[in-house]
């Protein structure tokens, strides 16, 4: 069965919406279903491109994977005048990562605020990307969380309540500065 376009999905959601539902939850559901149906296909179809990207740029290949995965979603958002800021999966500089000491089972949490056609913030879509630092490997499907919060501090507070690991992890830029300092010492 071919998946519904985002426009049709959101229209149906609006028709059946109960007063407690929120558009960001419908958007989150749509993106989650899309990822579930497509993440492995994107990996398979683009295997050579992703391996080349990993061999040339290391972990930046995960960014290539995410760009390929989210491209059809971005097209549908653009058609509807809905805008994620920044584009999915989110701002790498403020993302947080943690995982196994060996680096084989990591997760990075990034997010984007989603704006309506009237440029009003609808909420935030959080993308959780599972990955491996020892080879190019996406061990499990990326996850999506939909939050009503939109400001950075509010999003960080909400995610800190959802995950003690997130709360303890450093923002990428802070973590990277500490790493560079450690190299100088």
C-alpha positions as CSV (number, residue, x, y, z in Angstrom):
1,X,0.0,0.0,0.0
2,X,1.4,3.4,-1.0
3,X,1.7,5.8,1.8
4,X,-0.5,8.9,1.9
5,X,1.1,12.2,1.0
6,X,1.7,14.5,4.0
7,X,-1.1,16.9,2.9
8,X,-3.7,14.1,2.9
9,X,-2.4,12.7,6.2
10,X,-2.7,16.1,7.9
11,X,-6.2,16.8,6.4
12,X,-7.4,13.4,7.7
13,X,-5.9,14.1,11.1
14,X,-7.6,17.5,11.2
15,X,-11.0,15.9,10.4
16,X,-10.6,13.3,13.2
17,X,-8.8,15.5,15.6
18,X,-9.9,15.5,19.1
19,X,-9.5,18.8,20.9
20,X,-6.4,17.5,22.8
21,X,-4.5,16.6,19.7
22,X,-1.8,18.9,18.4
23,X,-0.6,19.3,14.8
24,X,3.0,18.5,15.8
25,X,1.9,15.1,17.0
26,X,0.4,14.3,13.6
27,X,3.6,15.6,11.9
28,X,5.7,13.4,14.2
29,X,3.5,10.4,13.4
30,X,3.9,11.0,9.7
31,X,7.6,11.4,9.9
32,X,7.9,8.3,12.1
33,X,5.9,6.2,9.7
34,X,7.9,7.5,6.7
35,X,11.2,6.6,8.4
36,X,9.9,3.2,9.4
37,X,9.0,2.5,5.7
38,X,12.1,4.0,4.2
39,X,15.3,4.0,6.3
40,X,16.5,0.6,5.3
41,X,15.8,1.2,1.6
42,X,17.8,4.5,1.7
43,X,20.7,2.5,3.3
44,X,20.5,-0.3,0.7
45,X,19.9,1.8,-2.4
46,X,22.7,4.3,-1.5
47,X,25.1,1.8,0.0
48,X,28.0,2.6,-2.3
49,X,27.6,6.3,-2.0
50,X,27.4,6.1,1.8
51,X,30.4,3.8,2.1
52,X,32.4,6.2,-0.1
53,X,31.2,9.1,2.1
54,X,32.3,7.2,5.2
55,X,35.7,6.3,3.7
56,X,36.3,9.9,2.7
57,X,34.7,11.8,5.6
58,X,34.1,9.3,8.5
59,X,31.0,10.1,10.6
60,X,29.9,12.8,8.2
61,X,28.4,9.9,6.2
62,X,25.6,9.8,8.7
63,X,24.7,13.3,7.7
64,X,24.6,12.2,4.1
65,X,22.3,9.3,5.1
66,X,20.0,11.7,7.0
67,X,19.9,14.2,4.1
68,X,18.9,11.3,1.7
69,X,16.4,10.0,4.2
70,X,14.7,13.4,4.8
71,X,14.8,14.8,1.3
72,X,11.2,13.5,0.3
73,X,9.9,14.8,3.6
74,X,11.4,18.3,3.0
75,X,9.8,18.4,-0.5
76,X,6.4,17.6,1.0
77,X,6.8,20.2,3.7
78,X,7.8,22.8,1.1
79,X,4.7,22.1,-1.0
80,X,2.5,22.7,2.0
81,X,4.4,25.8,3.2
82,X,5.4,24.1,6.5
83,X,9.0,24.8,7.4
84,X,11.3,23.0,9.8
85,X,14.1,25.3,11.2
86,X,16.7,24.1,10.8
87,X,16.0,21.3,8.2
88,X,15.6,17.8,9.6
89,X,17.3,16.2,11.4
90,X,18.3,19.5,13.2
91,X,21.3,21.6,14.4
92,X,24.3,19.3,14.8
93,X,26.1,22.0,17.0
94,X,23.5,21.8,19.8
95,X,22.9,18.1,19.4
96,X,23.9,15.6,22.1
97,X,25.4,12.2,21.8
98,X,26.2,9.2,24.1
99,X,26.6,5.5,23.9
100,X,28.9,2.5,24.4
101,X,32.5,3.1,25.5
102,X,33.6,1.3,22.3
103,X,31.7,3.7,20.1
104,X,29.7,0.9,18.4
105,X,26.3,1.8,19.7
106,X,25.8,5.6,19.8
107,X,22.8,7.8,19.7
108,X,22.6,11.5,18.7
109,X,19.6,13.6,19.5
110,X,18.9,16.6,17.2
111,X,15.9,18.7,16.7
112,X,14.0,21.2,14.5
113,X,11.2,23.6,15.3
114,X,8.4,23.2,12.8
115,X,6.6,26.4,11.6
116,X,3.1,26.7,10.1
117,X,2.3,28.4,6.8
118,X,1.6,31.5,9.0
119,X,5.1,31.2,10.4
120,X,3.8,30.2,13.9
121,X,5.8,27.5,15.7
122,X,3.8,24.3,15.9
123,X,6.3,22.4,18.0
124,X,9.6,20.5,17.7
125,X,10.5,17.3,15.9
126,X,13.4,15.4,17.6
127,X,15.4,12.9,15.5
128,X,17.3,10.2,17.4
129,X,20.0,8.7,15.2
130,X,21.6,5.4,16.2
131,X,25.1,4.9,14.7
132,X,28.5,3.3,15.0
133,X,31.9,5.2,15.2
134,X,34.0,2.1,14.2
135,X,32.3,1.5,10.8
136,X,29.4,2.9,8.8
137,X,26.5,1.2,10.5
138,X,23.0,2.3,11.4
139,X,22.1,-0.5,13.9
140,X,18.4,0.5,14.2
141,X,15.8,2.7,12.8
142,X,16.0,6.5,13.7
143,X,13.3,7.5,16.1
144,X,11.2,10.6,16.1
145,X,9.8,12.5,19.2
146,X,7.2,15.3,18.8
147,X,7.4,18.0,21.5
148,X,5.1,20.9,22.0
149,X,8.1,22.9,23.3
150,X,9.9,25.1,20.8
151,X,12.6,27.2,22.4
152,X,16.1,25.7,22.9
153,X,15.9,25.8,26.7
154,X,12.4,24.4,26.8
155,X,13.4,21.6,24.4
156,X,16.5,20.7,26.4
157,X,14.4,20.6,29.6
158,X,11.8,18.4,28.1
159,X,14.4,16.0,26.6
160,X,16.3,16.0,29.9
161,X,13.1,14.7,31.6
162,X,12.7,12.0,28.9
163,X,16.3,10.8,29.1
164,X,18.9,10.9,32.0
165,X,21.5,10.2,29.3
166,X,20.5,13.3,27.3
167,X,20.5,15.4,30.5
168,X,24.1,14.3,31.2
169,X,25.4,14.6,27.7
170,X,27.2,17.7,26.5
171,X,26.2,19.8,23.5
172,X,28.4,18.9,20.5
173,X,30.2,22.3,20.5
174,X,30.9,22.1,24.2
175,X,32.0,18.4,23.9
176,X,34.3,19.3,20.9
177,X,35.9,22.2,22.7
178,X,36.7,19.9,25.7
179,X,38.1,17.3,23.2
180,X,40.4,19.9,21.6
181,X,41.6,21.1,25.0
182,X,42.4,17.5,26.0
183,X,44.6,17.2,22.9
184,X,46.6,20.2,23.9
185,X,47.2,19.0,27.4
